């Protein structure tokens, strides 16, 4: 496919057939202890992450939380099948994975365990209006990571039997995570308090340095607080097998850009562009190249604009880059388009005036430096949705 912006992906996607999407709901806690609700959330997060890493298009937790809010569904309550279908329909999901778990006391008192965990998962295919098989696992709560992994493998075996490896090979793809690290990470997801999130995520990452997911969320928390150097350190720890790996590198590029490491930002954006050629990625790549006086900025801005010729940020950046090379006529064309979108854009108006007077960059003119504009939105799922529709897999 050509270079695409998230907005164009969504527009094209809405005008075509939908690709299959998967929704994973929190597993209901059959135990009477509500402090174990994190287990059901953890199962859902682990399954969603693994299905996404295996190439399926999944809806993220934020989508599901918003659907619960809109439908006035209380989190972690037992859902009827009708409620499951309603939530899925609200999110336009074709497949729903849901279920329940129960924790019972360990049978052998000599064994130090928090209990025996039984998990039952069910799969609904709403496109074909049928229920899939049940997947069951039983084991010690301390082996939660292994149980979640086995559930994910059973699910993939059913959904993609020809492509799913043996269970042993599947296990090697996903390192086991300590139970206390999982618990801290999930409690971080479940709380709305930012300071508590930071504490839980940090504790999860400290308990298990190989645990990638809390590193991504710590990076996002620090990015929002504009602590770019610290955020970059966490984004760099996100594993290539993590479904958020490319998103982590997109924000890593933004962090490096913000602290003036333009070569590092270029490397991060180039890594993302190799797999997800979205306009926002090429735009930011061009900005890093332009700020660092690195080659390729014009080409990157042109690729971004090819994806969405009406985006004023892409138009401005290309116009600015062309002005810097004294290509005044082409620069003016793009800057006029920016002003058609926003007549009060003072930077675009100043640049257009300079183009019309054939006045290029001059030494010692700081107000004309560093005007590149960034995109901070990143919607990789829109790209994969569109690709799945335009390039469907052969049976």
FENGIMO-V45662 format. One record per residue. RES is the residue in one letter. SS is DSSP state (h for helix, s for strand, l for the rest). PHI is phi in whole degrees, -180 to 180 (999 if undefined). NEAR is the number of other C-alpha atoms within 12 Angstrom. Layout:
res:RES ss:SS phi:PHI near:NEAR
res:RES ss:SS phi:PHI near:NEAR
This chain:
res:X ss:l phi:999 near:19
res:X ss:l phi:-74 near:24
res:X ss:l phi:-76 near:32
res:X ss:s phi:-128 near:39
res:X ss:l phi:-88 near:42
res:X ss:h phi:-61 near:33
res:X ss:h phi:-63 near:29
res:X ss:h phi:-68 near:29
res:X ss:h phi:-56 near:35
res:X ss:h phi:-63 near:26
res:X ss:h phi:-63 near:19
res:X ss:h phi:-67 near:23
res:X ss:h phi:-62 near:25
res:X ss:h phi:-67 near:17
res:X ss:l phi:-95 near:13
res:X ss:l phi:-126 near:16
res:X ss:l phi:-68 near:18
res:X ss:l phi:-81 near:24
res:X ss:l phi:-82 near:29
res:X ss:l phi:-64 near:31
res:X ss:l phi:-123 near:35
res:X ss:s phi:-120 near:42
res:X ss:s phi:-116 near:44
res:X ss:s phi:-115 near:47
res:X ss:l phi:-99 near:48
res:X ss:l phi:-59 near:43
res:X ss:l phi:-80 near:38
res:X ss:s phi:-74 near:36
res:X ss:s phi:-88 near:33
res:X ss:l phi:-78 near:26
res:X ss:l phi:-73 near:26
res:X ss:l phi:-83 near:13
res:X ss:l phi:-89 near:15
res:X ss:h phi:-71 near:17
res:X ss:h phi:-70 near:17
res:X ss:h phi:-94 near:29
res:X ss:h phi:-58 near:30
res:X ss:h phi:-61 near:33
res:X ss:h phi:-64 near:44
res:X ss:h phi:-64 near:43
res:X ss:h phi:-66 near:40
res:X ss:h phi:-64 near:43
res:X ss:h phi:-60 near:45
res:X ss:h phi:-62 near:44
res:X ss:h phi:-65 near:41
res:X ss:h phi:-64 near:45
res:X ss:h phi:-66 near:44
res:X ss:h phi:-61 near:40
res:X ss:h phi:-63 near:33
res:X ss:h phi:-69 near:37
res:X ss:h phi:-62 near:38
res:X ss:h phi:-66 near:29
res:X ss:h phi:-65 near:25
res:X ss:l phi:-89 near:27
res:X ss:l phi:98 near:27
res:X ss:l phi:-85 near:31
res:X ss:l phi:-90 near:34
res:X ss:s phi:-112 near:41
res:X ss:l phi:-91 near:39
res:X ss:l phi:-86 near:31
res:X ss:h phi:-62 near:28
res:X ss:h phi:-60 near:18
res:X ss:h phi:-62 near:22
res:X ss:h phi:-66 near:35
res:X ss:h phi:-60 near:27
res:X ss:h phi:-66 near:19
res:X ss:h phi:-64 near:29
res:X ss:h phi:-60 near:27
res:X ss:h phi:-64 near:15
res:X ss:h phi:-65 near:15
res:X ss:l phi:-95 near:20
res:X ss:l phi:57 near:14
res:X ss:l phi:-96 near:20
res:X ss:l phi:-74 near:18
res:X ss:l phi:-61 near:26
res:X ss:l phi:69 near:30
res:X ss:l phi:-90 near:24
res:X ss:l phi:-72 near:24
res:X ss:l phi:-102 near:24
res:X ss:l phi:-75 near:15
res:X ss:h phi:-62 near:21
res:X ss:h phi:-63 near:13
res:X ss:h phi:-68 near:22
res:X ss:h phi:-60 near:36
res:X ss:h phi:-64 near:32
res:X ss:h phi:-63 near:25
res:X ss:h phi:-63 near:36
res:X ss:h phi:-63 near:34
res:X ss:h phi:-64 near:25
res:X ss:h phi:-61 near:22
res:X ss:l phi:-99 near:31
res:X ss:l phi:57 near:25
res:X ss:l phi:-90 near:32
res:X ss:l phi:-91 near:33
res:X ss:s phi:-134 near:37
res:X ss:s phi:-129 near:43
res:X ss:s phi:-112 near:45
res:X ss:s phi:-149 near:46
res:X ss:s phi:168 near:39
res:X ss:s phi:-150 near:35
res:X ss:s phi:-143 near:41
res:X ss:s phi:-142 near:30
res:X ss:s phi:-109 near:33
res:X ss:s phi:-116 near:24
res:X ss:l phi:-58 near:19
res:X ss:l phi:-62 near:20
res:X ss:l phi:-68 near:16
res:X ss:l phi:-98 near:13
res:X ss:l phi:-65 near:11
res:X ss:l phi:-76 near:7
res:X ss:l phi:-91 near:13
res:X ss:l phi:-80 near:14
res:X ss:l phi:-147 near:21
res:X ss:l phi:-80 near:22
res:X ss:l phi:133 near:24
res:X ss:s phi:-99 near:27
res:X ss:s phi:-106 near:35
res:X ss:s phi:-115 near:34
res:X ss:s phi:-121 near:40
res:X ss:s phi:-123 near:34
res:X ss:s phi:-116 near:36
res:X ss:s phi:-128 near:34
res:X ss:s phi:-121 near:35
res:X ss:s phi:-109 near:33
res:X ss:s phi:-105 near:26
res:X ss:l phi:-78 near:27
res:X ss:l phi:-66 near:21
res:X ss:l phi:-101 near:11
res:X ss:l phi:52 near:13
res:X ss:s phi:-149 near:16
res:X ss:s phi:-99 near:20
res:X ss:s phi:-83 near:22
res:X ss:s phi:-77 near:21
res:X ss:s phi:-94 near:20
res:X ss:s phi:-117 near:29
res:X ss:s phi:-126 near:27
res:X ss:s phi:-141 near:31
res:X ss:s phi:-138 near:26
res:X ss:s phi:178 near:27
res:X ss:s phi:-68 near:28
res:X ss:h phi:-58 near:33
res:X ss:h phi:-61 near:28
res:X ss:h phi:-99 near:26
res:X ss:h phi:-54 near:37
res:X ss:h phi:-60 near:35
res:X ss:h phi:-68 near:33
res:X ss:h phi:-66 near:35
res:X ss:h phi:-62 near:47
res:X ss:h phi:-63 near:38
res:X ss:h phi:-66 near:34
res:X ss:h phi:-61 near:39
res:X ss:h phi:-63 near:44
res:X ss:h phi:-65 near:35
res:X ss:h phi:-60 near:33
res:X ss:h phi:-64 near:38
res:X ss:h phi:-67 near:31
res:X ss:h phi:-60 near:22
res:X ss:h phi:-75 near:20
res:X ss:h phi:-78 near:25
res:X ss:l phi:-136 near:19
res:X ss:l phi:-62 near:15
res:X ss:l phi:-79 near:11
res:X ss:l phi:-104 near:17
res:X ss:l phi:-81 near:23
res:X ss:l phi:-74 near:20
res:X ss:l phi:-63 near:17
res:X ss:h phi:-62 near:21
res:X ss:h phi:-64 near:15
res:X ss:h phi:-67 near:15
res:X ss:h phi:-62 near:25
res:X ss:h phi:-62 near:24
res:X ss:h phi:-67 near:15
res:X ss:h phi:-73 near:21
res:X ss:l phi:-126 near:32
res:X ss:l phi:-59 near:23
res:X ss:l phi:-69 near:26
res:X ss:l phi:-112 near:33
res:X ss:l phi:-62 near:25
res:X ss:h phi:-61 near:29
res:X ss:h phi:-67 near:28
res:X ss:h phi:-70 near:32
res:X ss:h phi:-60 near:43
res:X ss:h phi:-61 near:37
res:X ss:h phi:-64 near:34
res:X ss:h phi:-62 near:41
res:X ss:h phi:-67 near:39
res:X ss:h phi:-64 near:33
res:X ss:h phi:-65 near:33
res:X ss:h phi:-65 near:34
res:X ss:h phi:-79 near:29
res:X ss:l phi:-83 near:19
res:X ss:l phi:-98 near:13
res:X ss:l phi:-83 near:14
res:X ss:h phi:-63 near:21
res:X ss:h phi:-65 near:17
res:X ss:h phi:-68 near:21
res:X ss:h phi:-56 near:28
res:X ss:h phi:-59 near:31
res:X ss:h phi:-64 near:24
res:X ss:h phi:-65 near:31
res:X ss:h phi:-63 near:40
res:X ss:h phi:-63 near:33
res:X ss:h phi:-64 near:27
res:X ss:h phi:-62 near:34
res:X ss:h phi:-67 near:34
res:X ss:h phi:-70 near:24
res:X ss:h phi:-67 near:22
res:X ss:l phi:-140 near:25
res:X ss:l phi:-60 near:24
res:X ss:l phi:-85 near:24
res:X ss:l phi:-81 near:37
res:X ss:l phi:-82 near:39
res:X ss:h phi:-59 near:43
res:X ss:h phi:-63 near:43
res:X ss:h phi:-64 near:40
res:X ss:h phi:-63 near:41
res:X ss:h phi:-71 near:38
res:X ss:h phi:-64 near:42
res:X ss:h phi:-59 near:41
res:X ss:h phi:-66 near:36
res:X ss:h phi:-60 near:31
res:X ss:h phi:-72 near:29
res:X ss:h phi:-61 near:30
res:X ss:h phi:-63 near:18
res:X ss:l phi:-87 near:17
res:X ss:l phi:64 near:19
res:X ss:l phi:-94 near:22
res:X ss:h phi:-67 near:28
res:X ss:h phi:-65 near:25
res:X ss:h phi:-66 near:26
res:X ss:h phi:-61 near:34
res:X ss:h phi:-60 near:37
res:X ss:h phi:-63 near:25
res:X ss:h phi:-75 near:36
res:X ss:h phi:-61 near:39
res:X ss:l phi:-69 near:33
res:X ss:l phi:-89 near:29
res:X ss:l phi:-72 near:34
res:X ss:l phi:-73 near:27
res:X ss:l phi:-60 near:24
res:X ss:l phi:-85 near:25
res:X ss:l phi:-75 near:33
res:X ss:l phi:-66 near:32
res:X ss:l phi:-96 near:36
res:X ss:h phi:-59 near:33
res:X ss:h phi:-70 near:35
res:X ss:h phi:-63 near:37
res:X ss:h phi:-60 near:40
res:X ss:h phi:-72 near:45
res:X ss:h phi:-61 near:49
res:X ss:h phi:-75 near:49
res:X ss:h phi:-60 near:47
res:X ss:h phi:-61 near:48
res:X ss:h phi:-64 near:46
res:X ss:h phi:-64 near:40
res:X ss:h phi:-63 near:37
res:X ss:h phi:-60 near:38
res:X ss:h phi:-68 near:30
res:X ss:l phi:-101 near:23
res:X ss:l phi:87 near:21
res:X ss:l phi:-92 near:26
res:X ss:h phi:-74 near:31
res:X ss:h phi:-66 near:27
res:X ss:h phi:-66 near:30
res:X ss:h phi:-64 near:37
res:X ss:h phi:-58 near:40
res:X ss:h phi:-62 near:28
res:X ss:h phi:-66 near:35
res:X ss:h phi:-68 near:42
res:X ss:h phi:-64 near:31
res:X ss:h phi:-60 near:26
res:X ss:h phi:-68 near:32
res:X ss:h phi:-62 near:35
res:X ss:h phi:-62 near:18
res:X ss:h phi:-109 near:24
res:X ss:l phi:-124 near:35
res:X ss:l phi:-81 near:37
res:X ss:s phi:-80 near:47
res:X ss:h phi:-59 near:44
res:X ss:h phi:-65 near:49
res:X ss:h phi:-70 near:50
res:X ss:h phi:-67 near:53
res:X ss:h phi:-61 near:52
res:X ss:h phi:-69 near:54
res:X ss:h phi:-60 near:53
res:X ss:h phi:-62 near:46
res:X ss:h phi:-63 near:49
res:X ss:h phi:-64 near:45
res:X ss:h phi:-65 near:36
res:X ss:h phi:-67 near:37
res:X ss:h phi:-66 near:36
res:X ss:l phi:-92 near:24
res:X ss:l phi:53 near:21
res:X ss:l phi:-98 near:22
res:X ss:l phi:-69 near:20
res:X ss:l phi:100 near:25
res:X ss:h phi:-61 near:34
res:X ss:h phi:-59 near:38
res:X ss:h phi:-63 near:25
res:X ss:h phi:-66 near:36
res:X ss:h phi:-65 near:44
res:X ss:h phi:-67 near:37
res:X ss:h phi:-64 near:32
res:X ss:h phi:-62 near:42
res:X ss:h phi:-70 near:35
res:X ss:h phi:-61 near:27
res:X ss:h phi:-75 near:32
res:X ss:l phi:-155 near:30
res:X ss:l phi:-72 near:25
res:X ss:l phi:-104 near:24
res:X ss:l phi:-77 near:34
res:X ss:h phi:-67 near:31
res:X ss:h phi:-68 near:40
res:X ss:h phi:-65 near:43
res:X ss:h phi:-63 near:40
res:X ss:h phi:-64 near:46
res:X ss:h phi:-62 near:48
res:X ss:h phi:-67 near:48
res:X ss:h phi:-61 near:43
res:X ss:h phi:-63 near:49
res:X ss:h phi:-64 near:45
res:X ss:h phi:-66 near:33
res:X ss:h phi:-62 near:37
res:X ss:h phi:-65 near:33
res:X ss:l phi:-98 near:23
res:X ss:l phi:67 near:23
res:X ss:l phi:-90 near:25
res:X ss:h phi:-68 near:29
res:X ss:h phi:-66 near:25
res:X ss:h phi:-67 near:27
res:X ss:h phi:-63 near:36
res:X ss:h phi:-61 near:35
res:X ss:h phi:-59 near:25
res:X ss:h phi:-73 near:37
res:X ss:h phi:-70 near:41
res:X ss:h phi:-63 near:34
res:X ss:h phi:-64 near:28
res:X ss:h phi:-63 near:33
res:X ss:h phi:-70 near:28
res:X ss:h phi:-64 near:19
res:X ss:h phi:-78 near:19
res:X ss:l phi:-143 near:19
res:X ss:l phi:-62 near:17
res:X ss:l phi:-94 near:13
res:X ss:l phi:-74 near:20
res:X ss:h phi:-69 near:19
res:X ss:h phi:-66 near:28
res:X ss:h phi:-64 near:37
res:X ss:h phi:-64 near:27
res:X ss:h phi:-65 near:28
res:X ss:h phi:-64 near:40
res:X ss:h phi:-64 near:34
res:X ss:h phi:-61 near:22
res:X ss:h phi:-67 near:28
res:X ss:h phi:-64 near:31
res:X ss:h phi:-67 near:22
res:X ss:l phi:-95 near:15
res:X ss:l phi:56 near:21
res:X ss:l phi:-113 near:22
res:X ss:l phi:-88 near:27
res:X ss:l phi:-62 near:24
res:X ss:l phi:-126 near:16
res:X ss:l phi:-61 near:10
res:X ss:l phi:68 near:8
res:X ss:l phi:-128 near:10
res:X ss:h phi:-61 near:10
res:X ss:h phi:-68 near:14
res:X ss:h phi:-102 near:24
res:X ss:l phi:-106 near:24
res:X ss:l phi:63 near:26
res:X ss:l phi:-91 near:26
res:X ss:l phi:-56 near:34
res:X ss:l phi:-112 near:34
res:X ss:l phi:-101 near:35
res:X ss:l phi:-107 near:33
res:X ss:l phi:-110 near:25
res:X ss:l phi:-82 near:20
res:X ss:l phi:-145 near:34
res:X ss:l phi:-125 near:30
res:X ss:h phi:-61 near:37
res:X ss:h phi:-61 near:33
res:X ss:h phi:-63 near:32
res:X ss:h phi:-64 near:37
res:X ss:h phi:-68 near:32
res:X ss:h phi:-60 near:34
res:X ss:h phi:-65 near:36
res:X ss:h phi:-62 near:32
res:X ss:h phi:-64 near:25
res:X ss:h phi:-75 near:26
res:X ss:h phi:-79 near:20
res:X ss:l phi:-129 near:14
res:X ss:l phi:-64 near:15
res:X ss:l phi:-69 near:14
res:X ss:l phi:-78 near:6
res:X ss:l phi:-67 near:7
